[in-house]
Amino acid sequence: MDATRQRFLMCRPTYFAVDYAINPWMDPTAPVDAGLAIRQWEQLRQTYLDLGHEVELVDPVAGLPDMVFAANGGTVIDGKAMAVQFRDPQRADEAPAYRAWFEAAGFEMYDPKHVNEGEGDVLLVGDHLLAGTGFRTAHASHAQLQEVFGYPVITMQLVDPRFYHLDTALARGRATVGRTLGATVRPSVGATLRATVGATVGATVLLARGRATVGRAFGAAAAGGLHVVVVEWHRCSLGCAAPSSVGVRRAAGGTPRAIFSNPR
């Protein structure tokens, strides 16, 4: 396996719950198995470690059940970190907690001027940044992303509320895998984007057991020359989303389908 060693930031789902609804997948009346969520999170973390990657942890904060979705806690590129500003008041206090971690870790810090939900809506692909907008991150924030990180930004207008973050609709992948999985976006800026079926980590694809597409995705990824690791996933254990980490840039809910427009 020729995976590139990567550094991830994760947050343990110690206080995970679904106490409110800020996206179509969240139902406060549905049962949540917090114990299962923690076990699955531990398996994902151990998988990263077993693959040779570095995993750092930010301390969870009581009363912030969505802090487990660490990809929303910031955007990190080339030693720079942009803090976040959440749209919903229920998540507002996550922003200073993540900012404090990045600052203590020695990153060059930048504060957002507009609503910006981190790597949930920002994806570095080659020499361009894909930046989502429509439901969470404000379009006005894209200019600041370009200014801070120095990469041209391509705006992706999300149009389906089920896919409220860009990382619920897209993930990076090799061209072979992208074609096989029926990517819903044309190849762009020197890379192929594919519909989300797992997180690409170097030359490794993490696929979630229990999703209808996993068998087909496994074969496609293997055919594309990728190392495949299957991790457990349960629809209600993490609010209908896989645990995320800064750098992985994908969380998936239900059966993914990328639906967006690319305004010129």
N, C-alpha and C positions, 0 to 999 in steps of 0.2 A: 504494500500500500504506500502511495507516494503523497499522502496527505500533508499539507503544510501546517505546521504547528500554529495554533491560534490562541488568543487570549479572550476569555469570555467572562462576563459579569452576570451573576445570577442572584436571585433573591428567594430564599426558602419560603414556601407557602404556609408558614406557621399560622398566620392569621387569615388564611384564605376563606372566603365565604361569598355568597351571592346575596347581599343585603339590599341591593338596589338594581335597577335596570337602566343601563346607558347604551345598550346595543340590542339588536333583535334576538340575540342568542341568550340573554340573561333573563332568568325567571326566578325571582325571589321565593316563589312558592314551591319550586322544584327541590327535591332533596339533593344535598351535596355531600359527597363522601370525602371529608377532609383528610382522613387517614390514607385513603387511596391516592389522593392528590399528592401527599407528601411522599408516599412510596414511589410513585411514578416520577416525581421530581428527582428523588434520590437516584433512581435508575438512569435518568437522563444525564445527571451530573456525573455519575460514575462512568457512563458511556464516553462522555467527552474526555475524562481522565484516562480511560483505558486506551483511547485513540491517540494519546500523547499530547492533548491540549491542556492549556492552563486555565483553571477555573477559579475566579475570585468571587467573594460573596459580599453583598451589601446586607446589613442587618435589617430584617423586616421590622415594621413599625405597627404596633397595635392600632386598630382602627382604620388601617389602609389595606383592605383585602386584595386589591388589584395590584399591589406593589410587586407581586410575583412576576408580573409581565415586564421584565427588566428592559426589553427592547424599547419600551416607551419612555425609559428614564433618561435618555440622552442620545446624541449622535456623536460618534467617536471616529475620527479619521485623521491619520497622520499626526498623532499626538495632541490633537486639538479636541476639545469636548464642548459641544453646545448643550447647555441645560435646556429644560423643557418648560412649557407653559400649557397646562391641560385645559381643555374646553370645559370639562365638567367639574363642578366644585367638589364632588365626592373624591376626586383624585388629586386635587390641588396640592395637598401637603406631601405628596410623593416627590414633587419637584425639588424642594430644598433638601430632602433626604438624599436623593441621588446626586444633587449638585455638591453636597458636602463630601460625598465619597469620591467623586471625580477630582475635586480640589485637593483632598488629602492624598490622593494617589499621584499628584503631580502633573495633571493635565493642564494645558493652557486653556483657560475657561472663557466662554462667551455666553452671554445671557440673551435669550430670545426677546425680540421686540414685539412678536405676535404669537398667537397660539401655535405651538409647535410640539407635536407628540413624538419627537425623536425618531428612532429607527423603525417605529411602527409605520412611518410615512416616508422614510428616506432610504434609498437603496443605491449604493455605489456600484456601478456597472462599467468596468473599464475606466475610461476617462470622463465619464459623465455621472451626474447624480439624477436618479429618477426620484421625483418628489410628488407625493400624493396630496390631494386636496379634495374638498367636497363635503366632508362630514366632520373631520377633526382638525387637522393642521390647516391653518389659514394660507391662502394663496400668497398673501403678502409676505409670508415668511420665506418664500423660496429665494427671493433676491438676497436676503441675509445669508442663507445657506451658501449661495454662490460666492458671496463676498468673503465669508469666513474661511471656507474650505478651498476655494480657488478652482472648483470644477464647474463646468457649465451645467445648468439645471434644465431638465426636461420635465415640464409639469404634466402630471397624469390626473385627469379629472375623474374621480370615482363617482359612479352614478347609481349604485345599488347599495342601500343602507345595510344589507347583510355583510357587505365587505367594506367596512367603514375605515379601515387602515389599508395602506398599500400592501403591507406584508400579509394580509389575508387573501390577496389576489395574486401576488407575484412572488417568485423566488428566482435566484440565479441558478442556472444549470447548463450543462454542456449541450451543444446543438443537437446531438443525437437523442439525448433524453428529452429535450424540449419538443422535438418533432414527434417522437414516439408517444409522448403523453398528450399530444394534441394541444399545444400551447395556443392560447387565444390572443396572443399579441405577436405582431410581426417582428422578425429579428431587427435589432436596432443598435446603434452605437457600438458595433463590433461584437455584440454578445447576443445570445438567444435567451429570452426569458420564457419560463414555463409556468403553467398553472401549478399552484402549490400542492405538492403531494408529500413533502418532507423537506427538511432543512439540509442544504448542501454545506458540508463542512470539509473544505479542502477537496480531496478526491473521494470523500465519503458521503453517502446519503443516509440520513436518518428517516426511516419510514415508521409510521404509527400503526401498530397492530390494531385491528378492529375497525378500520375504515374500509369501505367497499372497494376502494381502488388499490389497496395495498398489493394484492397479488399481481395485477397488471403493472403497477409501478415498480415492484421488485424486479420483474423480468426486464422492464425497460431500462432501469438503472444498471442492472448487471450487464445487459447487452451494450450499454454505453461505456463499459469499462470502469464503472464506479464500484467502490467497496460499499456494501449495503449492511446496515445495522438496523434491526427492527426493535423498536421500543414500545412499551405498553402505552395505550391511550384509551381514555374513557370519556365519553362525551360530557358527562356531568361532573367529572371529578375536578376539572379546572375551568368551570364556567364555559364549557363548550369550546375551549381553546387549549392548545398545547402550551406548556410552560416555555417562556421565551428568555432570551439572554441577549444583551448588547453584543452585536457582531453577527448573530445568527439571522436576524432580520426577517423572521417569519413566525407567525402564529396562525393556526388554521382553525376554522370553526365549521362544523358540518361538512358537506361536500363542496369543495372550493370551485368557484367559477369566476374567472376574472371578467368583470364587466365595467368598462370605463371608456372614456373618450380621451383623445390626445389633442387638446386645443393647440392650434398653431399661433 
